[in-house]
Amino acid sequence: MNEDQPSVENGCVLWSNGMDLFKDAAERNNFLPTGLEGIDMLLGGGLRKGHLTEITGQSSSGKTQVCLYSASHVAARHMGVVLYLDTSNSFSPSRIAHIVDELPISLIKEPKDMRLKRVMSSIVCESVFDVFALFEVLDQLEASMNDKVNSGGNKICLLIIDSVSSLLAPIIGGKNSQGRSMMISVAMILKKLADKHNLSVLVTNHTVGGNGAPKPALGESWKAVPHVRLMISRDHGSNMYTATVLKHTLLASGRHMKFVVP
Ligand SMILES: Nc1ncnc2c1ncn2[C@@H]1O[C@H](COP(=O)(O)OP(=O)(O)OP(=O)(O)O)[C@@H](O)[C@H]1O
């Protein structure tokens, strides 16, 4: 084995020296915008490439809105292709069209009809209704990402799963250890894809326990998975929302920022 190279086994890097980690952090220090100013400011630029970001919150707290905004802004700003895995028919092309239509001309310098066509063709939406379909899609994604590395094709830069909890929560109840190991496999595949292909992964996780303090549905085993976990909530009867950091590699938990969904 070459002493300067990290050893690679089944595509996983087993060790890295400090200089590798330093270069890696500097090179990967780039973000994809969510297009929601408060969230982008809170996260130092948006969704970090190479990381898995989780949005959690109660029903109607705005999780899908964050996904739709992120997909629209990333596609509109020529950052790459977005793969949107929709688990509950919440993907809304008309909402995307509305978001793209509202983008200022100073940000996207092209006629509105061309912009919409381009954005729509840069967002690939796929319905995924159970964990087995999810494994299949992720498997195909990995194969196509490996091909794109070799062929230099147009790369996916953002993978969205709205919501990952609706696929995983049904299989982890009770003493179902097989369900739990499937959940951990999904986590490992997502993090490996993010790391190996420098893509940003955005997932949503609904909350449970409405009366007291609502908690993210996927519990303790999943808690360690996301690099960043944001809790969002909607201010009653307004279009004002609050994002609060529950977990972050650099920021203290509890930091929060308001954002508006126009
Ligand atoms: N197409 C739309 N156009 C305008 N506003 C919308 C649209 N869809 C949803 N909203 C508004 O955004 C709010 C947040 O909805 P969203 O679907 O993002 O919540 P969520 O957290 O994903 O909910 P759930 O967990 O039930 O899927 C809703 O209360 C609704 O008022």
The ligand as an ORCA input file, in Angstrom:
! r2SCAN-3c Opt
* xyz 0 1
  N     -48.815     24.974     -2.933
  C     -48.786     25.799     -1.875
  N     -48.882     27.128     -2.062
  C     -48.843     27.977     -1.038
  N     -48.736     27.592      0.233
  C     -48.647     26.286      0.483
  C     -48.650     25.322     -0.550
  N     -48.520     24.095      0.011
  C     -48.436     24.294      1.334
  N     -48.525     25.601      1.615
  C     -48.483     26.230      2.945
  O     -47.256     25.920      3.579
  C     -47.501     25.485      4.925
  C     -46.476     24.425      5.237
  O     -46.796     23.262      4.491
  P     -45.757     22.074      4.244
  O     -46.426     21.103      3.327
  O     -44.445     22.626      3.825
  O     -45.621     21.477      5.712
  P     -44.922     20.091      6.161
  O     -44.153     20.421      7.385
  O     -44.194     19.481      5.019
  O     -46.197     19.235      6.528
  P     -46.390     17.623      6.556
  O     -45.477     17.086      7.624
  O     -47.831     17.474      6.935
  O     -46.081     17.128      5.193
  C     -48.928     24.975      4.947
  O     -49.545     25.323      6.140
  C     -49.605     25.704      3.812
  O     -50.301     26.826      4.325
*
